[in-house]
C-alpha cells in the first residue's frame, strides 16, 4: 500500500528517479527506500537514478534493488549510503522477525 504511494511521491518530487518496475516492498521498508532514492536523486544532480529491478527475499522480505547510476558518481560518493541502507533494512526485518517469534510462542 505505502509502496504505491512512494512511487507516486517520487514521480512528483524526484522526477530524475525513473522506476521501471513496481517497488512492491513491505510497508516497513518504504521509509528506508524513500531515503535511499531521494538521497541518490539529490546526489546525481543533472543525472538520473534508474530503478531497473526489485527482488524481494522470500524469507526476510528485504528488497534488493538494481540501480543504474550516472557514470560520474564514484563508489566513495555513495558507498556509505548503501551500507547504511543495508543496515537499516536488516534492522527493520529483524524487528518483524522478533515480533513474529514472540507471537508464535504465545
C-alpha positions in Angstrom: 0.0 0.0 0.0 2.7 2.5 1.0 5.0 1.4 -1.8 2.5 2.7 -4.4 2.3 6.0 -2.6 6.1 6.1 -2.5 6.3 5.6 -6.3 3.8 8.4 -6.8 5.7 10.7 -4.4 9.0 10.0 -6.2 7.4 10.7 -9.6 6.1 14.1 -8.3 9.1 15.2 -6.2 12.1 13.4 -7.7 11.5 13.3 -11.5 15.0 12.1 -12.1 14.2 8.8 -10.3 12.9 6.5 -13.1 11.1 3.4 -11.9 10.8 0.7 -14.5 9.3 -2.0 -12.2 6.9 -1.7 -9.3 8.6 -1.3 -6.0 6.3 -3.7 -4.1 8.2 -3.6 -0.9 6.7 -4.3 2.5 5.5 -1.2 4.4 8.2 -1.5 7.0 10.8 -0.8 4.2 9.1 2.1 2.5 10.7 4.9 4.6 14.2 3.3 4.0 13.6 3.0 0.3 12.4 6.6 0.2 15.5 7.8 2.0 17.8 5.9 -0.4 16.1 7.0 -3.6 15.7 10.7 -2.6 19.3 10.9 -1.4 20.6 9.4 -4.7 18.3 11.8 -6.6 20.0 14.7 -5.0 23.5 13.3 -5.5 23.2 12.8 -9.2 22.2 16.4 -9.8 21.6 16.5 -13.6 21.7 12.8 -14.0 19.1 10.0 -13.4 18.6 7.2 -10.9 17.1 4.3 -12.7 15.4 1.5 -10.7 15.8 -1.5 -13.0 14.6 -4.3 -10.9 13.4 -5.0 -7.3 13.8 -8.5 -5.9 12.3 -9.5 -2.6 13.9 -12.1 -0.4 11.2 -14.8 0.3 12.4 -15.3 3.9 13.2 -11.8 5.2 11.2 -9.8 2.6 14.3 -7.4 2.3 14.3 -5.8 -1.1 17.3 -5.9 -3.3 17.3 -3.0 -5.8 19.2 -3.0 -9.0 20.0 0.6 -9.9 21.7 2.3 -12.8 23.5 5.5 -11.7 25.3 8.1 -13.8 29.0 7.2 -14.5 30.3 10.4 -13.0 29.5 9.0 -9.5 32.2 7.1 -7.7 31.6 4.4 -5.2 33.2 6.6 -2.5 30.4 9.1 -3.1 27.6 6.6 -2.3 29.2 3.6 -0.6 28.3 4.8 3.0 24.7 5.4 1.9 24.4 1.8 0.6 26.0 0.5 3.8 23.6 2.5 6.0 20.6 1.4 3.9 21.6 -2.2 4.1 21.9 -1.9 7.9 18.5 -0.3 8.2 16.8 -2.9 6.0 18.3 -5.7 8.1 17.3 -4.0 11.3 13.7 -3.5 10.1 13.5 -7.1 9.0 14.9 -8.3 12.4 12.2 -6.3 14.3 9.5 -8.0 12.3 11.1 -11.4 12.8 11.3 -10.9 16.6 7.6 -9.9 16.7 6.6 -13.0 14.8 8.7 -15.2 17.0 7.1 -13.8 20.1 3.6 -14.2 18.7 4.3 -17.9 17.8 5.4 -18.6 21.4 2.1 -17.3 22.8 
